[in-house]
Amino acid sequence: MSGGLGGRIATAFFGLLLAMLLGPPIAGLAVAVSELVRGGAESPATLGYRGWSAGWTTVAWAIGVGLVASASGLAPGRRLARHGRAVDAVLWSVPVLLAPAILFDAWWLEAGPDSLVGAWAADRDSVPLLRETVLALGLLTWALPLAVWAHASIGDDPSRSLRLIDSPMGARRIATWFRIDGPPIGRVAVLVAIVIGGLTVPFDLAQVRSIGFELRTLDTRGATMGTLLRAGWWSVPLAILGATMLMWRLRGDRRFGDRSRAIAERDAAGRWGVAIGVVLVVAPLLLLLRRAGEVDLASAWRLHGPAAIGTLEVGVAGGLIGGLVACGCVLLRAGGRRSGDLALLAVGGCAVVCLLPATLVAAGVESVWNRPVTTAVYDGPVAMILAVTGRIVVVPAILGCVLVPRVGVVGGGPCELDAPRRFADLVTAGRPTLVRAALAGSLAGAVLAAGEIPVTARLQPPGF
């Protein structure tokens, strides 16, 4: 950040905040690496680890969902990039902010044992197939908006429509389509697959053995951090790959919804994208709302009131930290090329922690905080809240960077023309953007932190 002493103080505060969020998981990985180097890590196989079979299952699910979500999200993503309507933005934002397990439940509650579909599957011994089908629907409901936003950030090639029109029919037209649309579909599919592969709870609910289940089982059997890393080493390069792709995407300084990058066309693909969104996004949300209307609130509060208050506290903390991180990324991104690169590095660090398996993150946090000097921190909710927020804070960080797509501009012309040197002037010039960043980062951070399950379950202090 530019702006003299005030800017340096703000940069130091932002760096300290990120260190508290990201430091423990990364330090936990360093502890695990040192244990591996010393040869003190026990073989996961001695604790019953069956990672290969679960690993291939996870890879197959991740790649399959990633490809379907990327291909299905291409048309609505380009529609969002061309028009940028608020309705489309809300439609494709809400599912991403919900826990994937909730979206699985949205379908499963309608297809469970007490439904006609569930009874039909039970009569034919097809309940496992039904669970896997519902898992696919739930994962697609959550992954499709991810793919849509990724395609929206890529935008559309202005010459795409002309090249498709000029291409002859038949096999050569299909080959032209693959040559034009294949690369973006492949890149987005890889990113979505990395995220899907790190999920745990939806696979558990569908009784599908995933790598996340195996790692958590190792953890419950008393595996050390080195043993966990020995079992899940593959997740580290994948997380770094996903973070690198995200940083490269943001470094392009392209606006979401830049209409100048695409031909405004009314095509069947755009309407098909809306239909996909209605089926896979609107329908499960309506099912959830219908079920919510049937709940006896008084009984639910008696049973789950204390847990709801704890979740609210986690959400409030996540919202406050999310707003601070989003504003910090705005100021860094606007302070010049060097500080803009620091903002991208911050996003990359947040993405690595987000994409690592939850068990590795939670075990790393425990290995750092669960020590005699810091026992008070670990026994209370502070360590858990920092771990949960560190896991989801990549979204507020991305929002902060997206709100300032060009280095050196905050809030429009005044900051670009006047080039304020004092930090207070920089904040004043960028106040509209900072307000938007604070609101968006706080809302995203609050909802995502409240819905984070695996890390919370692993680190939750007694009685919280």
C-alpha positions in Angstrom: 0.0 0.0 0.0 1.2 3.5 -0.7 0.7 6.4 1.6 3.6 6.8 3.9 3.4 5.8 7.6 -0.3 5.1 7.5 0.1 2.8 4.5 3.0 0.9 6.2 0.9 0.5 9.4 -2.1 -0.8 7.3 0.2 -3.2 5.4 1.7 -4.5 8.6 -1.8 -5.0 10.1 -2.9 -6.8 7.0 0.2 -9.0 7.0 -0.3 -9.9 10.7 -3.9 -10.8 10.0 -3.0 -13.1 7.2 -0.2 -14.6 9.3 -2.7 -15.5 12.0 -5.1 -17.0 9.5 -2.7 -18.9 7.2 0.4 -19.3 9.4 -0.8 -22.2 11.6 -1.9 -24.5 8.7 1.3 -23.8 6.7 3.5 -24.2 9.9 1.7 -27.5 10.5 2.8 -28.7 7.1 6.4 -27.6 7.9 6.2 -29.7 11.1 5.0 -32.7 9.0 7.8 -32.2 6.5 10.4 -32.2 9.3 8.9 -35.3 10.7 9.1 -37.0 7.3 12.7 -35.9 6.9 13.6 -37.4 10.3 11.9 -40.6 9.4 9.5 -40.4 12.3 6.3 -40.7 10.3 4.6 -44.0 10.6 3.3 -45.7 7.4 -0.4 -45.0 6.9 -0.9 -48.6 5.9 -0.2 -49.8 9.5 -3.3 -47.8 10.6 -5.5 -49.3 8.0 -5.2 -46.6 5.4 -6.7 -47.7 2.1 -5.9 -44.6 0.1 -5.4 -45.9 -3.3 -9.0 -47.2 -3.8 -10.5 -44.1 -2.1 -8.1 -41.9 -4.1 -9.2 -43.3 -7.5 -12.9 -43.0 -6.4 -12.3 -39.3 -5.5 -10.4 -38.6 -8.7 -13.1 -40.1 -10.8 -15.9 -38.1 -9.1 -13.9 -34.9 -9.2 -13.0 -35.1 -12.8 -16.5 -36.2 -13.8 -18.2 -33.4 -11.9 -15.6 -30.9 -13.1 -16.1 -31.7 -16.8 -19.9 -31.7 -16.6 -20.0 -28.5 -14.6 -17.5 -26.8 -16.9 -19.2 -27.8 -20.1 -22.7 -26.9 -18.6 -21.4 -23.6 -17.2 -19.8 -22.3 -20.5 -23.0 -20.8 -22.0 -24.3 -19.2 -18.7 -20.8 -18.0 -17.9 -20.5 -16.2 -21.2 -24.0 -14.8 -20.8 -22.9 -13.4 -17.4 -19.8 -11.9 -19.0 -21.8 -10.3 -21.8 -24.7 -8.9 -19.9 -23.7 -8.8 -16.2 -27.2 -8.6 -14.9 -27.8 -8.5 -11.2 -30.3 -11.4 -11.4 -27.7 -13.7 -13.1 -25.1 -12.7 -10.5 -27.4 -13.5 -7.6 -28.5 -16.8 -9.2 -24.9 -18.0 -9.6 -23.7 -16.7 -6.3 -26.1 -18.2 -3.7 -25.2 -21.9 -4.1 -21.5 -21.2 -3.8 -22.0 -19.6 -0.4 -23.9 -22.7 0.9 -22.3 -25.7 2.3 -22.2 -28.5 -0.3 -23.8 -30.9 2.3 -26.9 -28.7 2.4 -27.3 -29.0 -1.4 -27.0 -32.8 -1.1 -29.7 -32.7 1.5 -31.9 -30.6 -0.7 -32.1 -33.5 -3.2 -31.9 -36.4 -0.7 -34.8 -35.2 1.4 -37.0 -35.5 -1.7 -35.5 -38.8 -2.8 -35.0 -40.5 0.5 -36.5 -43.6 1.9 -39.9 -41.9 2.7 -40.4 -40.8 -1.0 -41.7 -42.6 -4.0 -38.3 -42.7 -5.6 -36.7 -44.0 -2.4 -39.3 -46.7 -2.0 -38.8 -47.7 -5.7 -35.0 -47.9 -5.2 -35.4 -50.0 -2.0 -37.7 -52.5 -3.7 -35.0 -53.0 -6.4 -31.9 -52.9 -4.0 -30.8 -49.8 -5.8 -30.4 -47.5 -2.8 -26.6 -47.1 -3.2 -27.1 -46.1 -6.8 -29.8 -43.6 -5.7 -27.4 -42.1 -3.1 -24.7 -41.7 -5.8 -27.1 -40.1 -8.2 -28.2 -37.6 -5.5 -24.5 -37.0 -4.7 -23.9 -36.2 -8.3 -26.8 -33.7 -8.4 -25.7 -32.1 -5.1 -22.1 -31.7 -6.3 -23.2 -30.3 -9.6 -25.6 -27.8 -7.9 -22.6 -26.5 -5.9 -19.9 -26.8 -8.7 -21.9 -25.4 -11.6 -21.9 -21.8 -10.2 -18.1 -22.1 -9.6 -17.7 -23.0 -13.3 -20.0 -20.2 -14.4 -18.0 -17.5 -12.6 -14.7 -19.0 -13.9 -16.0 -18.9 -17.5 -17.3 -15.3 -16.8 -13.8 -14.2 -15.8 -12.4 -15.7 -19.0 -15.0 -14.0 -21.1 -15.8 -14.7 -24.7 -13.7 -14.5 -27.8 -15.2 -11.8 -30.1 -14.3 -13.8 -33.2 -15.8 -17.1 -31.9 -19.3 -16.6 -33.4 -17.8 -15.7 -36.8 -15.5 -18.7 -36.8 -18.4 -21.0 -36.0 -20.6 -19.5 -38.7 -17.8 -19.8 -41.3 -17.0 -23.4 -40.3 -18.7 -26.0 -42.5 -21.2 -28.4 -41.0 -20.4 -31.9 -39.8 -17.2 -33.2 -38.3 -15.1 -30.1 -39.2 -17.6 -27.9 -37.4 -17.4 -30.1 -34.3 -13.6 -30.0 -34.5 -13.7 -26.2 -34.8 -15.9 -26.0 -31.7 -13.5 -28.2 -29.7 -10.6 -26.1 -30.8 -12.3 -22.9 -29.7 -14.2 -24.0 -26.5 -12.1 -27.0 -25.5 -9.2 -25.1 -23.8 -11.5 -22.9 -21.5 -13.6 -26.0 -20.6 -10.5 -27.9 -19.8 -9.0 -25.2 -17.6 -12.2 -24.6 -15.6 -12.8 -28.4 -15.3 -9.3 -28.7 -13.6 -10.0 -25.9 -11.2 -13.5 -27.3 -10.3 -12.1 -30.8 -9.9 -9.4 -29.7 -7.5 -12.1 -28.1 -5.3 -14.4 -31.1 -5.5 -11.6 -33.5 -4.6 -11.1 -31.6 -1.3 -14.7 -32.0 -0.1 -15.5 -34.5 2.6 -19.0 -34.2 4.0 -21.1 -34.8 0.8 -19.2 -38.0 0.1 -19.8 -39.1 3.7 -23.5 -38.4 3.5 -23.7 -40.5 0.3 -21.6 -43.3 1.9 -19.0 -43.0 -0.8 -15.4 -43.6 0.4 -13.3 -40.6 -0.5 -9.8 -39.6 0.3 -11.1 -37.1 2.8 -12.8 -39.9 4.7 -9.6 -41.9 4.8 -7.6 -39.0 6.0 -10.1 -38.2 8.7 -10.1 -41.9 9.8 -6.3 -41.8 10.0 -6.6 -38.7 12.2 -9.1 -40.3 14.6 -6.8 -43.3 14.9 -4.0 -41.1 16.3 -1.9 -40.5 13.2 0.8 -37.8 13.5 1.0 -34.8 11.2 3.8 -36.5 9.3 1.7 -39.6 8.7 -1.2 -37.6 7.5 1.0 -35.7 5.1 2.6 -39.0 3.9 -1.0 -40.1 3.1 -2.2 -36.9 1.6 1.0 -35.5 0.0 -0.6 -35.3 -3.4 -3.0 -32.6 -2.2 -0.1 -30.1 -1.7 0.9 -29.8 -5.4 -2.8 -29.8 -6.4 -3.5 -26.9 -4.1 -0.5 -25.0 -5.3 -1.6 -25.6 -8.9 -5.1 -24.4 -8.2 -3.8 -21.3 -6.4 -1.4 -20.6 -9.3 -4.3 -20.8 -11.8 -6.3 -18.4 -9.7 -3.5 -15.9 -9.4 -2.8 -16.1 -13.2 -6.5 -15.4 -13.8 -6.6 -12.4 -11.5 -3.4 -11.0 -12.8 -5.0 -10.5 -16.2 -6.8 -7.5 -14.8 -10.0 -8.3 -16.7 -13.4 -7.2 -15.5 -16.2 -9.6 -14.9 -18.9 -8.7 -17.4 -16.8 -6.7 -19.7 -19.1 -6.2 -22.7 -16.4 -5.0 -25.0 -14.9 -8.5 -25.1 -17.8 -10.3 -26.7 -20.4 -9.9 -29.4 -23.8 -9.2 -27.9 -25.7 -12.1 -29.4 -29.0 -13.7 -28.6 -28.3 -17.4 -29.1 -29.8 -20.7 -28.0 -26.8 -21.5 -25.8 -27.6 -18.5 -23.6 -31.2 -19.6 -23.1 -30.0 -23.2 -22.5 -27.7 -21.9 -19.8 -30.7 -20.3 -18.0 -32.6 -23.5 -18.2 -29.6 -25.4 -16.6 -29.5 -22.8 -13.8 -33.2 -23.2 -13.1 -33.0 -27.0 -12.9 -29.7 -27.3 -10.9 -29.8 -24.1 -8.9 -33.3 -22.7 -8.4 -35.0 -26.0 -7.9 -32.9 -27.2 -4.9 -33.1 -23.8 -3.3 -36.9 -23.9 -3.5 -36.9 -27.4 -2.0 -34.8 -26.1 0.9 -37.1 -23.2 1.5 -40.2 -25.5 1.4 -38.6 -27.8 4.0 -37.6 -24.8 6.2 -41.3 -23.8 6.3 -42.2 -27.2 7.8 -39.8 -26.9 10.8 -41.1 -26.4 14.3 -38.9 -23.5 15.3 -39.6 -23.8 19.1 -38.5 -27.5 19.1 -35.5 -26.7 16.9 -34.4 -23.9 19.2 -34.6 -26.2 22.3 -32.5 -28.8 20.6 -30.0 -26.7 18.7 -30.1 -23.3 20.3 -26.6 -23.3 21.9 -25.1 -24.7 18.7 -26.9 -22.1 16.7 -25.4 -19.4 18.9 -21.9 -20.8 18.5 -22.4 -20.9 14.7 -23.6 -17.3 14.8 -20.4 -16.3 16.7 -18.3 -18.1 14.1 -20.2 -16.4 11.3 -19.8 -12.9 12.8 -16.1 -13.4 13.3 -15.8 -14.7 9.7 -17.7 -11.7 8.5 -15.5 -9.2 10.3 -12.3 -10.9 9.1 -13.6 -11.3 5.6 -14.5 -7.6 5.3 -11.0 -6.7 6.6 -9.3 -9.0 4.1 -11.4 -7.7 1.2 -10.6 -4.1 2.0 -6.9 -5.0 2.5 -6.7 -6.6 -1.0 -8.5 -3.5 -2.5 -5.8 -1.2 -1.0 -2.9 -3.4 -2.0 -4.2 -3.9 -5.5 -4.6 -0.1 -5.9 -1.3 0.9 -4.4 0.9 0.1 -7.4 2.3 -2.8 -9.2 4.4 -4.1 -6.4 1.6 -4.0 -3.8 -0.7 -5.4 -6.4 1.6 -8.4 -6.7 1.4 -8.7 -2.9 -2.4 -8.9 -3.1 -2.1 -11.7 -5.6 0.3 -13.5 -3.3 -2.2 -13.1 -0.5 -4.9 -14.6 -2.7 -2.6 -17.5 -3.6 -1.8 -18.2 0.0 -5.5 -18.2 1.0 -6.3 -20.5 -2.0 -3.7 -23.0 -1.0 -5.1 -23.3 2.5 -8.7 -23.5 1.0 -7.8 -26.3 -1.4 -5.9 -28.5 1.1 -7.9 -31.3 2.7 -9.7 -30.1 5.8 -8.1 -32.8 7.9 -4.6 -31.6 7.0 -5.6 -28.0 7.8 -7.2 -28.9 11.1 -4.3 -31.2 12.2 -1.8 -28.5 11.3 -3.6 -25.9 13.3 -3.7 -28.3 16.3 0.0 -29.0 16.0 0.7 -25.3 16.3 -1.8 -24.1 18.9 -2.0 -27.3 21.1 1.1 -26.5 23.1 1.7 -25.6 26.8 2.3 -21.9 25.9 -0.8 -21.6 23.8 -3.2 -24.0 25.6 -5.6 -21.2 26.5 -6.0 -20.3 22.8 -6.5 -23.8 21.7 -9.0 -24.7 24.4 -11.2 -21.8 23.5 -12.9 -20.9 20.2 -10.1 -18.6 19.0 -8.0 -21.2 17.3 -11.1 -22.8 15.7 -12.4 -19.5 14.4 -9.0 -18.5 12.9 -8.7 -22.0 11.2 -12.2 -21.8 9.8 -11.8 -18.3 8.6 -8.4 -19.0 7.1 -10.0 -21.9 5.2 -12.7 -19.7 3.5 -11.1 -16.2 3.4 -9.9 -16.8 -0.2 -13.4 -15.7 -1.4 -13.3 -12.2 0.3 -9.7 -11.9 -1.0 -10.9 -12.6 -4.5 -13.7 -10.1 -4.2 -11.2 -7.4 -3.1 -9.0 -8.0 -6.1 -11.9 -8.2 -8.6 -13.3 -4.8 -7.4 -10.1 -3.2 -8.5 -9.4 -4.7 -11.9 -6.7 -2.2 -12.9 -3.7 -1.4 -10.8 -3.7 2.2 -9.6 -7.4 2.8 -9.7 -9.6 2.9 -6.6 -13.2 4.1 -6.9 -12.6 5.6 -10.3 -11.0 8.7 -11.7 -10.0 10.8 -8.6 -7.4 8.2 -7.4 -6.1 7.7 -10.9 -5.8 11.4 -11.7 -4.6 12.8 -8.4 -2.4 9.9 -7.4 -2.8 10.6 -3.6 0.4 10.0 -1.6 -1.2 10.1 1.9 -2.9 6.9 3.1 -5.9 8.9 4.3 -6.3 10.4 0.8 -6.1 7.0 -0.7 -8.8 5.7 1.6 -11.0 8.8 0.9 -10.7 8.5 -2.9 -11.5 4.8 -2.7 -14.3 5.0 -0.2 -17.0 3.7 -2.5 -15.0 0.7 -3.5 -13.9 0.0 0.1 -17.5 0.1 1.2 -18.5 -2.4 -1.5 -15.5 -4.6 -0.6 -16.4 -4.5 3.1 -20.0 -5.5 2.5 -19.3 -8.2 0.0 -16.3 -9.6 2.0 -18.3 -9.6 5.2 -21.3 -11.3 3.8 -19.3 -14.0 2.0 -17.0 -14.5 5.0 -19.9 -14.8 7.4 -21.9 -17.3 5.4 -18.9 -19.4 4.4 -17.5 -19.5 7.9 -20.8 -20.5 9.4 -21.1 -23.4 6.9 -17.6 -24.8 7.2 -18.1 -28.3 8.8 -15.0 -30.5 8.7 -12.5 -28.0 10.4 -15.1 -26.9 12.9 -15.9 -30.5 13.9 -12.2 -31.3 14.3 -11.3 -28.3 16.4 -14.5 -27.4 18.2 -13.9 -26.9 21.9 -16.1 -28.7 24.4 -19.5 -27.1 25.0 -19.2 -24.6 22.2 
